[in-house]
Amino acid sequence: VVVLDEVNMALHYGLLSMEDVIDLIKIKPPHVELILTGRNAPEELYELADYIVEIRKIKHPFDRNVRERRGIEY
């Protein structure tokens, strides 16, 4: 299993090309499952990806003004 955390947002902001992500999906070994996370998943990936996941915040330390933490938010 390989998690491409926030890859959908990276695509949305143009930090990665759709072609590169599609190529990665197509060349991965069959026994490897890819999990693509982040909002705004492009529909072009729906048929190709094993998983597309979007998580919705209900409660988060940011709500209590806790700053981002290495290993958690980045």
Helices and strands as residue ranges (DSSP letters): E 2-4, H 7-12, H 18-27, E 34-37, G 43-45, E 51-53, G 61-64
